[in-house]
Amino acid sequence: MSDLTPIIETMENRWMRAWMNRDGKTLKSLTARDFILLFSSKPPAILDRPSWLVAATERYHCASYRFADIYVRDWGTVAVFAGLLELEATMDGHDWSGRFWVSDVWRRGRVRRGWKLAQRTLSRPGEDARLRAAIKSLQLWK
């Protein structure tokens, strides 16, 4: 099986550039019909596909983005993308910039075999440096 990382990274960048350009047609073509955008808040906030497409083209604007610490896992017809997202964005004129941890689920179509974004989860990354060391200490492999 070939490495899926460059393919999924390309799809991620196409999706983000479409958001930056307020290109609803491209966003729609890259987003699954049952797509949800899940924001980690208490309680969680969710946007469905129609809500996201309107928000991304009219109210929630991305000026720039950058991914770091990317991880891709291939499960055949499903791929998971995770990474740090530095985002410069506004919603209704208010700054919504910052660092987010993004976890995306991409699903390959059965007929056309293209990838569609099925779910995006955004959360604020933990800043406790001790967490990484603690988790690494639990790993059975070294």
C-alpha positions as a Markdown table, in Angstrom:
| # | Residue | x | y | z |
|---|---|---|---|---|
| 1 | Met | 0.0 | 0.0 | 0.0 |
| 2 | Ser | 1.4 | 3.4 | -0.9 |
| 3 | Asp | 1.8 | 6.2 | 1.6 |
| 4 | Leu | -1.4 | 8.2 | 1.7 |
| 5 | Thr | 0.1 | 11.2 | 3.6 |
| 6 | Pro | 0.9 | 13.4 | 0.6 |
| 7 | Ile | -2.6 | 12.8 | -0.9 |
| 8 | Ile | -4.4 | 13.7 | 2.3 |
| 9 | Glu | -2.2 | 16.7 | 2.9 |
| 10 | Thr | -3.0 | 17.9 | -0.6 |
| 11 | Met | -6.7 | 17.5 | 0.1 |
| 12 | Glu | -6.4 | 19.4 | 3.4 |
| 13 | Asn | -4.6 | 22.3 | 1.7 |
| 14 | Arg | -7.2 | 22.4 | -1.1 |
| 15 | Trp | -10.0 | 22.5 | 1.5 |
| 16 | Met | -8.3 | 25.3 | 3.5 |
| 17 | Arg | -7.5 | 27.4 | 0.4 |
| 18 | Ala | -11.1 | 27.1 | -0.8 |
| 19 | Trp | -12.1 | 28.4 | 2.7 |
| 20 | Met | -9.6 | 31.3 | 2.4 |
| 21 | Asn | -10.9 | 32.1 | -1.1 |
| 22 | Arg | -14.6 | 31.8 | 0.0 |
| 23 | Asp | -14.9 | 29.2 | -2.8 |
| 24 | Gly | -18.2 | 27.5 | -1.9 |
| 25 | Lys | -18.2 | 25.3 | -5.0 |
| 26 | Thr | -14.8 | 23.8 | -4.2 |
| 27 | Leu | -15.6 | 23.4 | -0.5 |
| 28 | Lys | -18.9 | 21.6 | -1.4 |
| 29 | Ser | -17.0 | 19.3 | -3.7 |
| 30 | Leu | -14.5 | 18.3 | -1.0 |
| 31 | Thr | -17.0 | 17.9 | 1.8 |
| 32 | Ala | -19.2 | 14.8 | 2.4 |
| 33 | Arg | -23.0 | 15.3 | 2.5 |
| 34 | Asp | -23.1 | 14.2 | 6.1 |
| 35 | Phe | -20.1 | 16.4 | 7.1 |
| 36 | Ile | -20.0 | 17.9 | 10.6 |
| 37 | Leu | -17.6 | 20.4 | 12.1 |
| 38 | Leu | -17.2 | 19.8 | 15.8 |
| 39 | Phe | -15.8 | 22.6 | 18.0 |
| 40 | Ser | -14.6 | 21.5 | 21.4 |
| 41 | Ser | -16.5 | 23.6 | 23.8 |
| 42 | Lys | -18.7 | 22.8 | 26.7 |
| 43 | Pro | -21.1 | 21.7 | 25.5 |
| 44 | Pro | -19.7 | 20.9 | 22.1 |
| 45 | Ala | -20.8 | 23.1 | 19.2 |
| 46 | Ile | -21.6 | 21.5 | 15.8 |
| 47 | Leu | -22.0 | 22.8 | 12.3 |
| 48 | Asp | -23.6 | 20.6 | 9.6 |
| 49 | Arg | -22.5 | 20.8 | 6.0 |
| 50 | Pro | -25.1 | 23.4 | 4.8 |
| 51 | Ser | -24.3 | 25.6 | 7.9 |
| 52 | Trp | -20.6 | 25.3 | 7.3 |
| 53 | Leu | -20.8 | 26.2 | 3.6 |
| 54 | Val | -22.7 | 29.4 | 4.4 |
| 55 | Ala | -20.5 | 30.3 | 7.3 |
| 56 | Ala | -17.3 | 29.7 | 5.3 |
| 57 | Thr | -18.4 | 31.9 | 2.4 |
| 58 | Glu | -20.2 | 34.7 | 4.3 |
| 59 | Arg | -19.3 | 35.0 | 8.0 |
| 60 | Tyr | -16.3 | 32.9 | 9.1 |
| 61 | His | -13.3 | 34.0 | 7.1 |
| 62 | Cys | -9.8 | 32.5 | 7.0 |
| 63 | Ala | -7.0 | 34.9 | 6.2 |
| 64 | Ser | -4.1 | 32.4 | 6.6 |
| 65 | Tyr | -3.3 | 29.0 | 8.0 |
| 66 | Arg | -0.4 | 26.7 | 8.6 |
| 67 | Phe | -0.2 | 23.0 | 9.6 |
| 68 | Ala | 2.5 | 21.5 | 11.7 |
| 69 | Asp | 3.1 | 18.1 | 13.4 |
| 70 | Ile | 1.0 | 16.3 | 10.8 |
| 71 | Tyr | -0.1 | 12.7 | 11.3 |
| 72 | Val | -2.0 | 10.6 | 8.8 |
| 73 | Arg | -3.4 | 7.2 | 9.3 |
| 74 | Asp | -4.7 | 5.1 | 6.4 |
| 75 | Trp | -7.6 | 2.6 | 6.9 |
| 76 | Gly | -8.3 | 1.9 | 3.3 |
| 77 | Thr | -11.5 | 3.8 | 2.6 |
| 78 | Val | -11.0 | 6.1 | 5.6 |
| 79 | Ala | -8.1 | 8.3 | 6.5 |
| 80 | Val | -7.5 | 10.3 | 9.6 |
| 81 | Phe | -5.5 | 13.5 | 9.5 |
| 82 | Ala | -4.4 | 15.2 | 12.7 |
| 83 | Gly | -2.1 | 18.1 | 13.3 |
| 84 | Leu | -1.5 | 21.5 | 14.8 |
| 85 | Leu | -3.3 | 24.3 | 12.9 |
| 86 | Glu | -2.3 | 27.9 | 13.3 |
| 87 | Leu | -5.2 | 29.9 | 12.0 |
| 88 | Glu | -5.8 | 33.6 | 11.3 |
| 89 | Ala | -9.5 | 34.0 | 11.1 |
| 90 | Thr | -12.5 | 36.2 | 11.9 |
| 91 | Met | -16.1 | 35.6 | 12.5 |
| 92 | Asp | -18.5 | 38.5 | 12.1 |
| 93 | Gly | -15.6 | 40.9 | 12.4 |
| 94 | His | -14.2 | 39.3 | 15.7 |
| 95 | Asp | -10.8 | 37.7 | 15.8 |
| 96 | Trp | -10.9 | 33.9 | 16.0 |
| 97 | Ser | -7.2 | 33.4 | 15.4 |
| 98 | Gly | -5.1 | 31.0 | 17.3 |
| 99 | Arg | -3.6 | 27.5 | 17.6 |
| 100 | Phe | -5.9 | 24.6 | 17.3 |
| 101 | Trp | -5.5 | 20.8 | 17.2 |
| 102 | Val | -7.4 | 19.6 | 14.2 |
| 103 | Ser | -8.6 | 16.0 | 13.7 |
| 104 | Asp | -10.2 | 15.2 | 10.3 |
| 105 | Val | -11.8 | 12.1 | 9.0 |
| 106 | Trp | -11.6 | 11.7 | 5.2 |
| 107 | Arg | -13.7 | 9.0 | 3.4 |
| 108 | Arg | -13.1 | 7.6 | -0.1 |
| 109 | Gly | -16.1 | 7.5 | -2.3 |
| 110 | Arg | -17.3 | 4.1 | -3.5 |
| 111 | Val | -18.1 | 5.2 | -7.1 |
| 112 | Arg | -15.7 | 8.0 | -8.0 |
| 113 | Arg | -13.0 | 6.9 | -5.5 |
| 114 | Gly | -12.4 | 10.6 | -4.6 |
| 115 | Trp | -11.8 | 11.7 | -1.0 |
| 116 | Lys | -14.4 | 13.7 | 0.9 |
| 117 | Leu | -14.0 | 15.4 | 4.3 |
| 118 | Ala | -16.6 | 13.7 | 6.6 |
| 119 | Gln | -15.7 | 15.3 | 9.9 |
| 120 | Arg | -13.4 | 18.0 | 11.4 |
| 121 | Thr | -12.9 | 18.4 | 15.1 |
| 122 | Leu | -11.2 | 21.6 | 16.4 |
| 123 | Ser | -9.8 | 21.9 | 19.9 |
| 124 | Arg | -7.3 | 24.0 | 21.7 |
| 125 | Pro | -4.0 | 22.1 | 22.2 |
| 126 | Gly | -2.9 | 21.3 | 25.7 |
| 127 | Glu | 0.1 | 23.4 | 26.8 |
| 128 | Asp | 1.3 | 21.3 | 29.6 |
| 129 | Ala | 4.8 | 20.1 | 28.5 |
| 130 | Arg | 4.7 | 17.4 | 31.1 |
| 131 | Leu | 1.9 | 15.6 | 29.3 |
| 132 | Arg | 4.0 | 14.4 | 26.3 |
| 133 | Ala | 6.8 | 13.1 | 28.6 |
| 134 | Ala | 4.2 | 11.3 | 30.8 |
| 135 | Ile | 2.5 | 9.6 | 27.8 |
| 136 | Lys | 5.9 | 8.6 | 26.3 |
| 137 | Ser | 6.8 | 6.9 | 29.6 |
| 138 | Leu | 3.7 | 4.7 | 29.1 |
| 139 | Gln | 4.8 | 3.5 | 25.7 |
| 140 | Leu | 5.9 | -0.1 | 25.6 |
| 141 | Trp | 8.1 | 0.5 | 22.6 |
| 142 | Lys | 11.1 | 2.8 | 22.9 |
